[in-house]
Amino acid sequence: MNRGDPNIDELLNSFIDGELTQTQQMEVRRLIADDDQIARRLRDLQKCKMLVACLPHAQAPAGTLEQIKASLQDRTLSLQTLSFQERRKTRQFSGRRVLAAAAMIALVAVSAAVIYSIFASQRTADRPTPGTAAATGFSGKLELTTSDLTAVDAFISRVIKDNELSDRVHSVSLADRRVYSFSGGRGALNLLLTDLATIWERFGSASLMVETPKFGEQIVVDAVTAAQVAQIVKQEHREESIRLAKDFAVLNNMAELLPGREILAATGEKKPSLITIPKPVLTGDGKTVKNPAPAGADTKEVELTIVVRVPKVLSD
Amino acid sequence: MQPEPANIKGFPPNGVPIDDATLVEQWRWGDSAAMERLILKYQNRIYNVILKICANPDDAAELTQDTFVKIIQGIDKFAGKSSFYTWAFRIAVNLTLNYCQRNSRIVLQSLDAEDYDSHPSTGAGQACPERSRRVLKEFLSDNKSPDPAMEAQNKELYDILVKSLMRLDDAQRTVIVLRDIEGMNYAQIAKVLDIELGTVRSRLSRGRSRLREILEVISG
């Protein structure tokens, strides 16, 4: 088969797919009639399309709907979503609260302005306006692979127990994986990551997926370290987390491609790193340190799903 | 585009199909049955597209599940500027391409382990049995054209086709799957992938040419 002219190929493919105007179709028909090579090329492309189109259609596994429901429950989201009316009521109620809050703020502002005007002459310097440090949530997924799933699961379960994180971590056991859904504050997650860092070497791969505001899009940081996860999560704003995740994704990919990596691996040394990132404190010997999670101010600002699975082996 | 199936849950008993916009609207008004109808309506098509792009049934099942979870979680963000159909496939394809990016090395290693040219004879366990090669060669040549619909049911030929598709780069494979398997038109593909119409044309054209070359090499 000869390689076709890319422009002619595009035209012929559009003809096959019915994406040409009447005039263009007539032009293609004329070309086919006048040129045997083009006619042959058209047949080749048609056959190629035909073969792919004839592939049998696969059916989704039975019980997909039930699994979706179960998955939603795991993510602490009920399938029975609030009805529109209920949500509207909630919004109206929230709206009233916002209005009340706005009125209060306006009242305080007016009072402050009056007081300020009275005492302004006594002040010698302007004070800076305090910044608003609104904590915004982090949402992501950490995928770890290990050939020793049972031991890792036992270790993580102990970490959760020792750090009193049971109310923040919901775990699910499947045949080839364990899923730990963490929902809590950054401090609590740090405790988990610090202990996890002590066994990080036992993971075959580690990838962090960070949700972006664009729906369905994620930043994927491959070969991520526990320290990098901690740094990404600890960012105060979601945008900063995303930016840092993008940087780490690029850096880690570059580190993977650095020359001499295989030699370093063979000599048992660490893989080359382009930057030095401070590691979390290690507890050593795989033992965990009992360190109760901070209470009170520990809000649910982080949602991280940790999936530990056995490595996939693609079968034929 | 493929005709809508006539007997799935997602259609009322009187047989009149409810369009997606109506189902989305009912879902937003709290009708969870409408949501289930949409899932049942699209689960097979989305699974099939994901499977043809990623070639791993287990992962395709998981990605299908993730797709619908994202759809459910994001239905309030769905503004209706595009159709539900293209929006849903956009989520599915984005998730699948992220998956492909993460697993590209594994897939390529797996494919490289199967050296088609080193198995010229027939026999069990061969990566490309002689009969399938012959059928493929006959089909590709002008001399004889077996019925492609019948031959594609042949498991060995099916495997060859799927593996040939996997040898294309992700972008080309996705466009071919959306066009030739899902039956989208160029404008729908452009919306799903958020690319220009011209890019769809060129990717599809290059993809088909490359696929043809791969199939010819395999068929000998």
Chai-1 contact restraints between the chains, C-beta under 6 A:
chainA,res_idxA,chainB,res_idxB,connection_type,confidence,min_distance_angstrom,max_distance_angstrom,comment,restraint_id
A,M1,B,R212,contact,1.0,0.0,6.0,A-B,restraint_1
A,M1,B,E216,contact,1.0,0.0,6.0,A-B,restraint_2
A,D9,B,S205,contact,1.0,0.0,6.0,A-B,restraint_3
A,D9,B,S209,contact,1.0,0.0,6.0,A-B,restraint_4
A,E10,B,R201,contact,1.0,0.0,6.0,A-B,restraint_5
A,E10,B,S205,contact,1.0,0.0,6.0,A-B,restraint_6
A,N13,B,L204,contact,1.0,0.0,6.0,A-B,restraint_7
A,N13,B,S205,contact,1.0,0.0,6.0,A-B,restraint_8
A,E19,B,Y186,contact,1.0,0.0,6.0,A-B,restraint_9
A,D44,B,R212,contact,1.0,0.0,6.0,A-B,restraint_10
A,L45,B,R208,contact,1.0,0.0,6.0,A-B,restraint_11
A,C48,B,R208,contact,1.0,0.0,6.0,A-B,restraint_12
A,C48,B,L211,contact,1.0,0.0,6.0,A-B,restraint_13
A,C48,B,R212,contact,1.0,0.0,6.0,A-B,restraint_14
A,K49,B,D180,contact,1.0,0.0,6.0,A-B,restraint_15
A,M50,B,P148,contact,1.0,0.0,6.0,A-B,restraint_16
A,L51,B,P148,contact,1.0,0.0,6.0,A-B,restraint_17
A,V52,B,D180,contact,1.0,0.0,6.0,A-B,restraint_18
A,A53,B,D180,contact,1.0,0.0,6.0,A-B,restraint_19
A,C54,B,P148,contact,1.0,0.0,6.0,A-B,restraint_20
A,C54,B,A149,contact,1.0,0.0,6.0,A-B,restraint_21
A,C54,B,A152,contact,1.0,0.0,6.0,A-B,restraint_22
A,L55,B,A152,contact,1.0,0.0,6.0,A-B,restraint_23
A,L55,B,L161,contact,1.0,0.0,6.0,A-B,restraint_24
A,H57,B,N48,contact,1.0,0.0,6.0,A-B,restraint_25
A,A58,B,N48,contact,1.0,0.0,6.0,A-B,restraint_26
A,A58,B,L51,contact,1.0,0.0,6.0,A-B,restraint_27
A,Q59,B,N44,contact,1.0,0.0,6.0,A-B,restraint_28
A,A60,B,Q43,contact,1.0,0.0,6.0,A-B,restraint_29
A,A60,B,N44,contact,1.0,0.0,6.0,A-B,restraint_30
A,A60,B,Y47,contact,1.0,0.0,6.0,A-B,restraint_31
A,A60,B,T64,contact,1.0,0.0,6.0,A-B,restraint_32
A,P61,B,A61,contact,1.0,0.0,6.0,A-B,restraint_33
A,T64,B,Q43,contact,1.0,0.0,6.0,A-B,restraint_34
A,L65,B,I39,contact,1.0,0.0,6.0,A-B,restraint_35
A,Q67,B,Q65,contact,1.0,0.0,6.0,A-B,restraint_36
A,I68,B,Q65,contact,1.0,0.0,6.0,A-B,restraint_37
A,I68,B,F68,contact,1.0,0.0,6.0,A-B,restraint_38
A,S71,B,Q65,contact,1.0,0.0,6.0,A-B,restraint_39
A,S71,B,V69,contact,1.0,0.0,6.0,A-B,restraint_40
A,L72,B,V69,contact,1.0,0.0,6.0,A-B,restraint_41
A,Q80,B,S32,contact,1.0,0.0,6.0,A-B,restraint_42
A,S83,B,G30,contact,1.0,0.0,6.0,A-B,restraint_43
A,F84,B,R28,contact,1.0,0.0,6.0,A-B,restraint_44
A,F84,B,W29,contact,1.0,0.0,6.0,A-B,restraint_45
A,F84,B,G30,contact,1.0,0.0,6.0,A-B,restraint_46
A,F215,B,G74,contact,1.0,0.0,6.0,A-B,restraint_47
A,F215,B,K77,contact,1.0,0.0,6.0,A-B,restraint_48
A,G216,B,K70,contact,1.0,0.0,6.0,A-B,restraint_49
A,G216,B,I91,contact,1.0,0.0,6.0,A-B,restraint_50
A,G216,B,N94,contact,1.0,0.0,6.0,A-B,restraint_51
A,E217,B,N94,contact,1.0,0.0,6.0,A-B,restraint_52
A,Q218,B,N98,contact,1.0,0.0,6.0,A-B,restraint_53
A,V220,B,R102,contact,1.0,0.0,6.0,A-B,restraint_54
A,L314,B,I106,contact,1.0,0.0,6.0,A-B,restraint_55
A,L314,B,S110,contact,1.0,0.0,6.0,A-B,restraint_56
